[in-house]
Amino acid sequence: MPTNVEVYDEAIQLEQTGQIEAAVAKLQQLLQQDPQYALAHAALSVFYGKLGRYDEAVEHGRQVCQLEPEDPFSYVALSLICQKAGRLAEAEQAMFLARQAQVALYRSQMSQQE
């Protein structure tokens, strides 16, 4: 049985060859096995965005933020997909959360250096 990383890599290869729907199916299969796999949610957010399926893209972007709330980039990515979906208030909220996560990360790094 292939590992999560192997299935994820297969999906990325499919997308890179223009087979976005097949890549989406592969990632959905992966999430059935491991619903907490943040990279799969992140990739699905991007791929659904490319397909113009913004509701699904936003939902997977939100999943990434729930799984990795300390990662500012997750919120930035969510903001971008919300912008593409025309959800400007949600995009601004995501950027606000990105800034909060960035400050928390900075503070954590500073306290570790002391």
N, C-alpha and C positions, 0 to 999 in steps of 0.2 A: 504494500500500500504506500503510495507516495506521501511524502511529508507535506505539511502546509506550505513550506517554502518552495518545494518543487511544484506544487499545484499553482501557487501564486506566480512563479516564474513562467510556467506554461501559459497562463492567462496574459501576462505581459507580452510574451512572444506573439501570441495570437493578435493582440491589439496592434503590435508594431507591424504586422503584416496586413493590417486593414480588416481583420476579422473581429470587429468590436463585439458583435452579438455573441460570437463564440467565446470571447474573453469574458463577457458578462456571465454567460452560463457557467463557465468554469469557476468564476469567483463565487457565484451563488452556491455552487456545489461545495466549495470550500467552506462557506459560511454555515452550511447545514452541518458540517462536521465540527466547526469551531466558530460559533457566533461572535466570539470575542476577538477575532483576528482583525486588529485595527487596520493593517495594511490592505486587506481585502476591501474593507469599507471605504478606505481612502481611494483606492483604484476604482471602485464602483462609482464613487461620486464623480470622479473625472470622466469615466467612460459614459455614464448616463448623461453628463453634461454635453459630451461630444455628440450624443444621439438626440439631444434636445429634450430629454426626459428629465426636466428640472425638478419635479417633485421628488422623484426617486434619488436624484443627485443630492438634493438638500437633505433628505432623510439619512442617507449614508454619511454625509458630511457631519450631521449631528451625532451620529453613532460614534464617529472618530473622536469628536470632542468629549463625549461621555466616557469613552474608553481611555482617553489620554488628556484629561482636563488640565494637566500641568504643561502641555505642549502648546506654546503660542502659535506655532505654524498651523496646527489643526484648526484654530479659529480663523486664521487668515484665509486658509483654503475654503472654509465654510463661507466666509464673507464674500469671496470671489464668486462662488457658485450662486450665492443668494443674489449678487449683483446681476449675474447673467440671467437669473430667473425673474428679475424685475422686483425682487423683494428687498427694497432699499432699507427699510427699517430693520429688518433682520440682519442685513449686511452690516449696518452700523453697530448693531448690538454685538455681533460676532467680533468686530474689530475692537470694541470696548473690552470684551472678554479676552481678546488676544493681548491687549495692553496690560490687563490685570495679571494674566498668566506670565507675561514677560517680567513684570515687576516682581512677582513672587519668585520666579526662577532666579532673577538677579539677587534678591535678598537671600535666598537659600545658598547661592554660590558664595556670597560675601560672608555669610555666617560660617561656612565651612572653612574659609580661609583664615578665620580668626583663631 
